[in-house]
Amino acid sequence: MTTASSAGHSRRDFLFVATGAAAAVGAAATVWPLVSQMNPDASTIAAGAPIEVDISPIAEGQDIKVFWRGKPIYIMNRTKKQIEEAQKVNVSDLRDPQPDSARVKEGHDNWLVVIGICTHLGCIPIAHEGNYDGFFCPCHGSQYDSSGRIRQGPAPLNLPVPPYAFVSDTKIKIG
Amino acid sequence: MSGPSDFQPQNSVVKWIERRLPIFGLVHSSFVAYPTPRNLNYWWTFGGILSFMLAVQIVTGIILAMHYTPEATMAFNSVEGIVRDVNYGWLLRYLHSNGASMFFIAVYIHMLRGLYYGSYKEPREILWILGVIIYLLMMATGFMGYVLPWGQMSFWGATVITNLFSAIPYVGESIVTLLWGGYSVGNPTLNRFFSLHYLLPFVIAGVVVLHVWALHVAGQNNPAGVEPKTEKDTVRFTPYATIKDAFGLSCFLLFYAWFVFYIPNFLGDPDNYVVANPGVTPAHIVPEWYYLPFYAILRSIPNKLFGVVAMFSAILVLAFLPWLDSAKTRSSRYRPLAKQFFWIFVVVCLGLGYLGAQPPEGIYVIAGRILTVCYFAYFLIVLPLLSRIERPRTVPNSIADDVLAKGRYVASVAVAFAVAGLLMLGSGSQAQAQEHNAPNPPSLKWSFAGPFGKFDEGQLQRGYKVYKEVCSACHSMNLLHYRNLADAGGPGFSLAQATALASEIKVQDGPNDAGDMFERPGRIADKFPAPFPNENAARASNGGAAPPDLSLMAKARGYERGFPKFIFDAFTQFQEKGPNYIHAILTGFEDKPPAGVTIPQGSYYNKYFPGHAIKMPKPLSDGQVTYDDGSPATVDQYATDVSAFLMWAAEPKLEERKRTGLQVMVFLLIFAGLLYFTKKKVWANAH
């Protein structure tokens, strides 16, 4: 050992580093499939395709709950009063400022489509309850208005609007 | 675990922990400072390889359990769901199923090494017996794991093996009922086997800890069979043994990867790609290759009880080995007679393995009986006798002397021999379908064969057309969805084309708000439609024989290639028995059976069908399907195209598998090369 040349040293060091690096690369590449398998599989993804919902049976002031990708979606036919309340709010006073017009489709002011999952910790708010003519979450008391915006309680954000479009006046496509 | 601990922590945190829980010192004394004989050869790396394989099986097994459904009606499809839909599911499943075989290959080498070098002798008797217990647990685990995919071999393997216990006088039947949880193998059996299959590997891991503990008390044996006397006889575990084990492991991984990526079904049985059917036993039942020698012993004894007793004795006799062989000399290297008998014993085991895969008739039974006698004679007569009459050669004074005296010992012949033998055993489990003098189907040229094989998109699209216009009138393909048509590595339809194809069918859905079922156009998430609502309807419309589902047909059929061809098949990656067979069946119809052959009413003569009488009438005729791409509209072309399509349907991740395999192989070659040179450098100052 004491007589080993410095060139021998560096060659050996390079070999050790290269072997160690290859082992690290191999280990990292092995971990990838072991973790990736936890993501949704192809059948789950295929089952998450868009759905069409017939909204003609929903009368004014009523709502239905449909499921898309395992999530409850509220489709609410709002009353005039609810629409007015939603539009009248001073947006800058809101915790998560968003005008009502950004949360409904143009020309379909009466239809509110939101994902019915409280943005606090994932419970499902009850429609037509609470102080704001919208939704009330029974878990921790968050209250949403008739546009699904957070008004009171611990939730930080408005109820999210899922991607959807009107196929016709009586049919929407979610997803 | 003992060993001199010269561990002196410098880091204050490590010091703090070490005073309260001396775990770093334990690891250091067991796996760093632990003295290991300096003359160990590569056969000693299999202990480390086995630990690694246990870890691989536990990790992949836990992941598979996340996606698997242990329920009799869903288990088979959930395994296929893993292979087809889960990200890298095909990889995890093949790693696990082939991992079991690799585990057994390694354990057999490990055991034979112990046998050859006398590793079971004083003071290592308990170490050896713990090893036998691990082996028994492995067999139980492997058996129960094989039941979980719930294919035909799973089901009938479970039936046959559990019925072994019915041989016990008086209480046998009650025990079997207890094991089954019913009056036959069924859902309760599957559930408990799943539970135990999950449990046992952790029991194995526990016994492995005891095994390693016992090893570290007695110290490792070595090829010279003399105990280390001075410090010159040993080297530190790290880096010397660690790097050597790592190099051995990397070579083993190359071997493992070859199976996983290129011939994943070589060691499996085509019948296990047929879903369990309690009403039909496969023509030829064989266990997994690693049980074949014991299976041969079982069948050699023409009495139920004594057959079972002989089979279990064949394993239990190993536990008494330390007392059966009382020779003072450990290593067979210095025992000229024991060495010869050892190799004869290896050949006997391989022979029993081969016979275990053969049908129990004629010469095979006689040979099985002779080899069974040889197997027991080795333990009960040869070894006790040799220890009394054999004159061993002088053993070296010390390990250091052995290292100095030793030339380069090349065991490559033995290795080649062992590998060839194992492949021979493996292919034994494919001894199928060679019945009633049906000739072997001709081997066709397939675009998806070989290490760089790829499906021909045009061919798969034509094959789909043939399936849709002809086969689908009677055959379902329940595992295929319209979305699969647009998957990468498939027929190459665009998503829009697949959607359009799906929308041509009507699917019953519901109930709607009014509670009624309704029909809607198909979506890409829908399965291919089945031609019959249930199996009875299929049977009734087809003269009593239900047309089988075609999803896995290309993997569920095989034929015997014969010795020595099947050994070359492992090297040439021949995996195309299924499509060859399908093509042969589709083109093997003859209007008039040859003279002397009578075909029952309602059946048709087919040259390649086992038994020649097939219930399916000739399905294809020239010009029946119109091709848009100018390919010839002939029966041969149709048969070729639909066979390729069915191969894709059975193995949709084939391209991804072979592509990943190339990357893994290149990496492992580089890694093994680096480890080889690193090992040389590390050991340079130890010699």
Interface residues (C-beta under 8 A of the other chain):
Chain A: M1 R12 L15 F16 A18 T19 A22 A23 V25 G26 A29 P33 L34 S36 Q37 M38 N39 D41 A42 S43 T44 A46 A47 A49 P57
Chain B: V59 I63 M66 H67 G81 R84 D85 V86 N87 Y88 G89 L91 L92 H481 R483 D487 D513 R523 I524 A525 F667 I670 F671 L674 L675 F677 T678 K681 N685
